[in-house]
Every structure is written in structure tokens, then in C-alpha cells.
Amino acid sequence: MLTRVRRITASKDFRRVYRAGHKVSGKLLKLYHLVNQQPYTRFGYSISKKVGKAVKRNRLKRRLREICRQHLASFHPGLDVVIVAREQAVEAPYEELEKEVLNLGRWGKILVNRESEIID
């Protein structure tokens, strides 16, 4: 699990990333990112009730957290990243979600070593 300082929890921080950040969209997810004033990257997750009941939403959120934790070193430091799940994401296998997160990071130019992170 990501440490507390690496999580975005405040509504004002989510709003700031949505309003001033850059957006990259994929089939399963949308990724918003914005430079922050800290030396580390923070992650936030937004999963609508349209995705499903709480059990499905929480499972998806746990998967996204684990993907970000495993690839933490791949993201540039000093970013706020918000991942918004689309309805199709709840049915997607873990590998497909991982591929989508890394590809969105590559397209958004927020990965440190983008070439080694491309998953086809």
C-alpha cells in the first residue's frame, strides 16, 4: 500500500488536478496529472458508482493502487496523478489495467524511462 504522503485524499487537491492538470484518456481509464511542490509523486483514484457496487469499486481501487505501487519508480517525482476509472475497467483483467496505466503514463510523458515501460 502507498504511504499516506503518496496519496491524494483532499477534495481541493482532486479539484486542482482536474482543473489545471493534463488529461490522457484510454479505453478503461482517464489519467490526470499536474506538477506538485513536493519531491514525491502522489496518487488519487476516482471510481464512480456507475462502475458497480462497493465490492467491485473497492476491488478495482485495490488493483489500481497495487499497479501504482509496483511501478512507483517509473513515474517522474513531483507529480499529482489522479486515475479515473471507466465502467469497462471493473471487468478488465489485472494485466490489461496495468498495460493501460503504463501506456497512459507514456502518452502523458510522466514516466521516467518510457521506452522500457511500453507494454504491447
VEXMARVO-636456 format. One record per atom (N, C-alpha, C): residue number from 0; x, y, z. Coordinates in pm, 1 decimal. Example, Ala and Ser with C-alpha at 12.3 -4.5 7.8 and 13.67 -1.06 7.14 Angstrom:
(r 0 (1319.0 -569.0 780.0))
(r 0 (1230.0 -450.0 780.0))
(r 0 (1320.0 -330.0 780.0))
(r 1 (1285.0 -225.0 708.0))
(r 1 (1367.0 -106.0 714.0))
(r 1 (1290.0 3.0 787.0))
***
This chain:
(r 0 (84.3 -118.2 0.0))
(r 0 (0.0 0.0 0.0))
(r 0 (88.8 124.5 0.0))
(r 1 (42.3 226.5 -65.8))
(r 1 (116.9 351.4 -71.1))
(r 1 (111.4 421.1 64.4))
(r 2 (221.2 485.2 102.1))
(r 2 (221.7 558.7 228.2))
(r 2 (128.2 678.3 219.2))
(r 3 (90.6 730.3 333.6))
(r 3 (-6.3 839.1 339.9))
(r 3 (37.2 962.2 259.3))
(r 4 (165.4 995.5 263.3))
(r 4 (212.1 1113.6 190.3))
(r 4 (204.2 1094.8 39.1))
(r 5 (193.6 972.7 -7.4))
(r 5 (184.3 944.9 -151.3))
(r 5 (40.8 933.1 -201.0))
(r 6 (-57.1 966.7 -114.9))
(r 6 (-197.3 957.5 -154.6))
(r 6 (-261.2 1096.2 -160.6))
(r 7 (-347.3 1116.3 -257.1))
(r 7 (-428.2 1237.8 -264.2))
(r 7 (-561.6 1203.5 -199.7))
(r 8 (-598.0 1275.6 -94.3))
(r 8 (-723.5 1246.8 -25.5))
(r 8 (-814.8 1368.5 -16.8))
(r 9 (-760.1 1488.0 -21.1))
(r 9 (-840.4 1609.3 -3.9))
(r 9 (-913.6 1645.4 -133.1))
(r 10 (-1038.7 1686.0 -118.6))
(r 10 (-1119.6 1725.9 -234.7))
(r 10 (-1055.6 1841.3 -310.0))
(r 11 (-997.0 1935.1 -236.5))
(r 11 (-934.9 2050.9 -303.0))
(r 11 (-817.9 2008.3 -392.1))
(r 12 (-745.6 1904.9 -351.8))
(r 12 (-635.2 1855.2 -434.5))
(r 12 (-686.5 1786.8 -560.9))
(r 13 (-794.9 1709.7 -548.2))
(r 13 (-856.2 1647.9 -666.2))
(r 13 (-904.6 1756.2 -762.9))
(r 14 (-974.6 1858.0 -709.7))
(r 14 (-1024.7 1966.6 -794.9))
(r 14 (-910.6 2038.3 -866.6))
(r 15 (-801.4 2063.5 -795.5))
(r 15 (-686.4 2132.1 -854.1))
(r 15 (-629.5 2051.4 -971.0))
(r 16 (-617.6 1921.1 -953.7))
(r 16 (-564.0 1836.2 -1061.5))
(r 16 (-660.7 1832.8 -1179.6))
(r 17 (-791.6 1822.3 -1152.5))
(r 17 (-890.1 1819.6 -1261.0))
(r 17 (-888.8 1950.6 -1339.4))
(r 18 (-882.9 2062.7 -1270.3))
(r 18 (-893.6 2193.0 -1336.2))
(r 18 (-766.3 2234.3 -1409.4))
(r 19 (-652.3 2217.9 -1344.0))
(r 19 (-527.8 2270.2 -1400.1))
(r 19 (-439.8 2163.1 -1463.8))
(r 20 (-473.4 2037.4 -1444.0))
(r 20 (-387.7 1929.1 -1491.7))
(r 20 (-410.0 1891.5 -1637.0))
(r 21 (-324.9 1803.4 -1683.0))
(r 21 (-334.7 1749.5 -1818.8))
(r 21 (-408.2 1616.3 -1813.4))
(r 22 (-487.3 1588.3 -1916.9))
(r 22 (-566.5 1465.4 -1919.7))
(r 22 (-523.0 1377.9 -2035.9))
(r 23 (-513.9 1247.9 -2006.7))
(r 23 (-486.9 1147.2 -2109.1))
(r 23 (-594.8 1041.2 -2092.5))
(r 24 (-663.6 1006.6 -2201.5))
(r 24 (-773.9 910.9 -2193.6))
(r 24 (-741.6 782.5 -2267.1))
(r 25 (-791.1 674.5 -2211.1))
(r 25 (-777.7 543.2 -2272.4))
(r 25 (-911.6 473.1 -2273.6))
(r 26 (-909.8 347.5 -2309.9))
(r 26 (-1031.9 267.7 -2319.2))
(r 26 (-1091.9 240.9 -2181.2))
(r 27 (-1007.4 217.4 -2081.7))
(r 27 (-1053.6 178.8 -1948.4))
(r 27 (-1040.6 288.9 -1844.2))
(r 28 (-945.3 379.8 -1864.4))
(r 28 (-912.8 478.0 -1761.2))
(r 28 (-888.7 615.2 -1822.0))
(r 29 (-898.0 717.0 -1736.1))
(r 29 (-851.8 851.5 -1768.0))
(r 29 (-746.3 885.5 -1664.3))
(r 30 (-639.8 950.2 -1706.4))
(r 30 (-532.4 985.7 -1615.4))
(r 30 (-511.3 1136.7 -1621.7))
(r 31 (-523.2 1203.0 -1507.6))
(r 31 (-496.6 1345.3 -1495.3))
(r 31 (-365.3 1360.5 -1419.9))
(r 32 (-281.9 1455.5 -1461.2))
(r 32 (-157.3 1477.7 -1387.9))
(r 32 (-122.1 1625.4 -1385.5))
(r 33 (-58.0 1664.5 -1275.7))
(r 33 (-20.9 1803.3 -1253.2))
(r 33 (104.5 1805.3 -1166.7))
(r 34 (193.7 1898.5 -1192.8))
(r 34 (314.9 1911.7 -1112.3))
(r 34 (276.5 1963.5 -974.2))
(r 35 (332.4 1901.3 -868.8))
(r 35 (309.3 1949.3 -732.9))
(r 35 (438.7 2008.4 -677.5))
(r 36 (434.7 2058.8 -556.5))
(r 36 (551.5 2123.2 -496.6))
(r 36 (630.3 2028.9 -405.6))
(r 37 (599.8 1900.6 -408.8))
(r 37 (668.3 1803.7 -324.2))
(r 37 (772.0 1725.3 -405.2))
(r 38 (867.7 1662.5 -336.5))
(r 38 (968.9 1583.9 -407.7))
(r 38 (922.3 1442.6 -442.5))
(r 39 (796.3 1412.0 -421.6))
(r 39 (745.1 1277.8 -447.2))
(r 39 (614.7 1286.7 -525.4))
(r 40 (578.2 1177.7 -588.1))
(r 40 (453.9 1169.3 -664.5))
(r 40 (342.6 1119.2 -574.6))
(r 41 (224.0 1180.6 -589.3))
(r 41 (106.5 1137.6 -512.9))
(r 41 (1.8 1085.0 -610.1))
(r 42 (-75.6 986.0 -563.9))
(r 42 (-177.8 923.6 -647.4))
(r 42 (-314.3 935.8 -581.9))
(r 43 (-416.3 956.7 -664.9))
(r 43 (-555.0 955.5 -620.2))
(r 43 (-636.3 874.0 -719.2))
(r 44 (-747.1 819.3 -670.6))
(r 44 (-830.1 731.7 -753.6))
(r 44 (-974.3 776.9 -742.3))
(r 45 (-1042.4 783.3 -855.8))
(r 45 (-1182.4 821.9 -858.4))
(r 45 (-1260.0 713.8 -933.6))
(r 46 (-1352.3 650.6 -861.0))
(r 46 (-1429.1 542.0 -920.6))
(r 46 (-1576.3 568.5 -893.3))
(r 47 (-1650.2 596.3 -998.4))
(r 47 (-1790.6 633.6 -988.7))
(r 47 (-1878.9 516.5 -947.6))
(r 48 (-1994.2 548.0 -893.2))
(r 48 (-2091.1 444.0 -859.0))
(r 48 (-2147.5 376.9 -983.9))
(r 49 (-2129.2 439.0 -1099.8))
(r 49 (-2171.3 377.2 -1225.8))
(r 49 (-2092.4 249.8 -1253.7))
(r 50 (-1973.1 241.5 -1197.4))
(r 50 (-1886.0 125.8 -1219.1))
(r 50 (-1946.0 0.5 -1157.9))
(r 51 (-2013.7 14.5 -1046.5))
(r 51 (-2074.6 -101.3 -981.6))
(r 51 (-2090.4 -79.4 -832.8))
(r 52 (-2130.0 -184.1 -764.9))
(r 52 (-2148.0 -177.8 -619.7))
(r 52 (-2012.7 -161.9 -550.8))
(r 53 (-2016.1 -137.3 -421.0))
(r 53 (-1895.3 -107.5 -343.7))
(r 53 (-1789.5 -216.9 -354.6))
(r 54 (-1830.9 -341.8 -356.3))
(r 54 (-1734.6 -452.3 -363.6))
(r 54 (-1652.4 -442.8 -492.1))
(r 55 (-1717.9 -417.5 -604.5))
(r 55 (-1647.9 -407.1 -732.9))
(r 55 (-1561.0 -281.7 -738.8))
(r 56 (-1613.7 -170.2 -687.5))
(r 56 (-1536.1 -45.6 -688.0))
(r 56 (-1410.5 -58.9 -602.6))
(r 57 (-1424.8 -117.5 -485.5))
(r 57 (-1310.1 -133.0 -395.8))
(r 57 (-1205.5 -228.5 -453.1))
(r 58 (-1250.8 -333.8 -519.2))
(r 58 (-1157.1 -428.1 -582.2))
(r 58 (-1076.7 -358.3 -691.8))
(r 59 (-1146.0 -278.5 -772.0))
(r 59 (-1078.7 -204.1 -878.0))
(r 59 (-979.0 -104.6 -818.6))
(r 60 (-1018.6 -36.6 -713.1))
(r 60 (-929.6 59.6 -648.5))
(r 60 (-805.1 -9.0 -591.0))
(r 61 (-823.0 -125.7 -531.3))
(r 61 (-708.4 -201.2 -478.9))
(r 61 (-613.3 -241.0 -591.1))
(r 62 (-667.7 -281.7 -703.8))
(r 62 (-583.9 -319.5 -818.0))
(r 62 (-504.1 -199.4 -869.3))
(r 63 (-570.8 -85.1 -883.1))
(r 63 (-502.5 34.8 -931.8))
(r 63 (-394.1 80.3 -834.3))
(r 64 (-423.2 73.3 -704.8))
(r 64 (-322.8 108.7 -603.7))
(r 64 (-199.0 19.7 -615.1))
(r 65 (-221.5 -108.7 -633.8))
(r 65 (-109.6 -202.6 -642.7))
(r 65 (-27.5 -178.3 -769.2))
(r 66 (-93.2 -148.5 -879.4))
(r 66 (-21.7 -118.0 -1003.6))
(r 66 (67.1 4.5 -983.6))
(r 67 (12.4 108.6 -922.8))
(r 67 (90.4 230.5 -899.2))
(r 67 (204.4 204.7 -801.0))
(r 68 (180.7 123.3 -700.9))
(r 68 (284.8 91.7 -602.6))
(r 68 (400.1 15.5 -669.0))
(r 69 (365.9 -81.4 -752.8))
(r 69 (469.2 -160.9 -819.2))
(r 69 (553.2 -78.8 -916.1))
(r 70 (492.8 20.2 -977.7))
(r 70 (562.0 99.5 -1079.4))
(r 70 (593.3 240.6 -1030.6))
(r 71 (599.1 260.0 -901.0))
(r 71 (622.1 391.6 -841.5))
(r 71 (750.5 456.1 -893.3))
(r 72 (855.6 379.4 -905.5))
(r 72 (984.4 432.4 -952.0))
(r 72 (979.5 476.2 -1098.6))
(r 73 (879.9 431.5 -1171.9))
(r 73 (869.3 466.2 -1314.0))
(r 73 (812.3 605.5 -1336.7))
(r 74 (743.1 660.5 -1237.8))
(r 74 (680.3 791.7 -1252.3))
(r 74 (778.3 901.8 -1212.9))
(r 75 (774.9 1012.5 -1287.6))
(r 75 (857.0 1127.8 -1251.7))
(r 75 (819.0 1173.0 -1111.5))
(r 76 (915.4 1215.1 -1029.6))
(r 76 (881.4 1268.0 -896.9))
(r 76 (819.0 1406.8 -909.0))
(r 77 (740.8 1445.0 -809.0))
(r 77 (682.7 1578.5 -805.9))
(r 77 (555.6 1593.6 -886.9))
(r 78 (476.2 1487.6 -895.5))
(r 78 (350.4 1493.1 -970.2))
(r 78 (233.6 1455.0 -880.8))
(r 79 (117.6 1510.1 -910.8))
(r 79 (-8.3 1459.9 -857.4))
(r 79 (-76.9 1388.4 -972.9))
(r 80 (-111.4 1262.4 -953.7))
(r 80 (-173.2 1180.7 -1058.1))
(r 80 (-307.9 1131.7 -1006.5))
(r 81 (-414.4 1158.3 -1082.8))
(r 81 (-547.7 1108.4 -1049.0))
(r 81 (-590.9 1014.2 -1160.4))
(r 82 (-630.6 893.7 -1121.1))
(r 82 (-677.2 793.3 -1216.5))
(r 82 (-827.7 778.7 -1200.2))
(r 83 (-900.3 800.5 -1309.0))
(r 83 (-1046.1 789.5 -1310.0))
(r 83 (-1082.7 665.1 -1389.7))
(r 84 (-1161.4 578.0 -1328.9))
(r 84 (-1198.1 451.7 -1393.5))
(r 84 (-1326.5 467.1 -1474.2))
(r 85 (-1327.4 407.1 -1590.9))
(r 85 (-1449.8 398.4 -1671.1))
(r 85 (-1523.6 269.7 -1633.6))
(r 86 (-1647.4 258.3 -1677.2))
(r 86 (-1730.5 142.4 -1641.6))
(r 86 (-1669.4 9.7 -1685.6))
(r 87 (-1601.8 7.0 -1800.4))
(r 87 (-1544.7 -117.3 -1852.7))
(r 87 (-1427.1 -167.4 -1768.3))
(r 88 (-1367.1 -81.0 -1689.4))
(r 88 (-1246.7 -117.3 -1613.5))
(r 88 (-1273.6 -224.6 -1509.6))
(r 89 (-1395.5 -229.6 -1456.7))
(r 89 (-1425.1 -324.8 -1349.4))
(r 89 (-1416.4 -469.3 -1398.0))
(r 90 (-1442.3 -494.2 -1524.1))
(r 90 (-1438.7 -629.7 -1579.8))
(r 90 (-1302.4 -666.3 -1639.0))
(r 91 (-1213.2 -569.0 -1649.8))
(r 91 (-1083.4 -592.5 -1714.6))
(r 91 (-990.3 -673.1 -1624.5))
(r 92 (-910.7 -761.7 -1683.1))
(r 92 (-811.3 -835.3 -1603.4))
(r 92 (-699.5 -741.8 -1556.2))
(r 93 (-630.1 -784.8 -1453.1))
(r 93 (-522.6 -705.5 -1392.2))
(r 93 (-418.6 -662.5 -1495.6))
(r 94 (-377.0 -753.6 -1580.6))
(r 94 (-273.1 -725.3 -1679.3))
(r 94 (-315.4 -614.3 -1775.2))
(r 95 (-442.7 -613.8 -1812.0))
(r 95 (-492.6 -510.5 -1902.5))
(r 95 (-494.6 -374.0 -1833.8))
(r 96 (-532.0 -371.0 -1705.5))
(r 96 (-529.0 -245.6 -1629.8))
(r 96 (-385.4 -193.9 -1617.6))
(r 97 (-293.4 -284.4 -1590.7))
(r 97 (-152.7 -246.2 -1577.6))
(r 97 (-101.1 -188.3 -1709.2))
(r 98 (-133.8 -253.9 -1817.8))
(r 98 (-93.9 -206.9 -1951.0))
(r 98 (-150.6 -67.3 -1977.6))
(r 99 (-276.9 -46.5 -1941.8))
(r 99 (-342.5 82.5 -1964.8))
(r 99 (-276.5 193.7 -1882.4))
(r 100 (-248.7 167.9 -1755.0))
(r 100 (-186.0 269.8 -1669.7))
(r 100 (-49.5 308.7 -1725.8))
(r 101 (30.9 211.0 -1761.7))
(r 101 (164.7 240.0 -1814.3))
(r 101 (159.4 309.9 -1949.8))
(r 102 (67.2 270.2 -2034.8))
(r 102 (54.9 336.8 -2164.6))
(r 102 (4.7 480.0 -2149.7))
(r 103 (-89.4 503.5 -2058.5))
(r 103 (-135.6 640.8 -2034.2))
(r 103 (-22.1 725.3 -1977.5))
(r 104 (57.8 666.6 -1890.4))
(r 104 (174.7 737.3 -1838.4))
(r 104 (274.1 770.8 -1948.0))
(r 105 (291.1 678.6 -2040.3))
(r 105 (381.5 702.9 -2154.0))
(r 105 (326.4 814.2 -2242.3))
(r 106 (196.6 807.5 -2272.9))
(r 106 (135.9 910.1 -2358.5))
(r 106 (136.0 1046.8 -2290.5))
(r 107 (120.6 1047.2 -2159.6))
(r 107 (123.1 1172.6 -2084.8))
(r 107 (263.3 1221.5 -2054.2))
(r 108 (364.1 1144.3 -2093.4))
(r 108 (505.5 1177.6 -2073.4))
(r 108 (538.1 1199.1 -1926.4))
(r 109 (484.4 1110.5 -1840.1))
(r 109 (512.1 1122.0 -1696.8))
(r 109 (591.9 1003.5 -1643.8))
(r 110 (637.1 916.4 -1733.1))
(r 110 (721.1 804.7 -1690.9))
(r 110 (868.0 842.1 -1708.2))
(r 111 (951.6 800.5 -1614.5))
(r 111 (1094.2 831.9 -1618.1))
(r 111 (1160.6 764.0 -1736.2))
(r 112 (1140.3 633.7 -1749.6))
(r 112 (1201.7 556.3 -1857.1))
(r 112 (1089.4 499.0 -1942.1))
(r 113 (1034.8 581.0 -2028.9))
(r 113 (915.3 543.3 -2104.1))
(r 113 (937.6 424.7 -2196.7))
(r 114 (1053.6 414.7 -2258.3))
(r 114 (1076.3 309.4 -2357.4))
(r 114 (1068.8 170.0 -2296.8))
(r 115 (1120.4 153.3 -2175.4))
(r 115 (1119.4 20.0 -2114.8))
(r 115 (983.7 -14.7 -2055.5))
(r 116 (894.7 82.3 -2043.6))
(r 116 (765.9 59.2 -1980.0))
(r 116 (653.1 31.8 -2079.0))
(r 117 (680.4 40.0 -2207.6))
(r 117 (575.8 17.8 -2306.5))
(r 117 (539.0 -130.1 -2307.9))
(r 118 (411.4 -155.4 -2291.5))
(r 118 (362.0 -293.4 -2293.2))
(r 118 (267.7 -306.8 -2411.3))
(r 119 (296.9 -400.0 -2500.6))
(r 119 (210.9 -419.0 -2619.1))
(r 119 (108.4 -525.9 -2596.8))
***
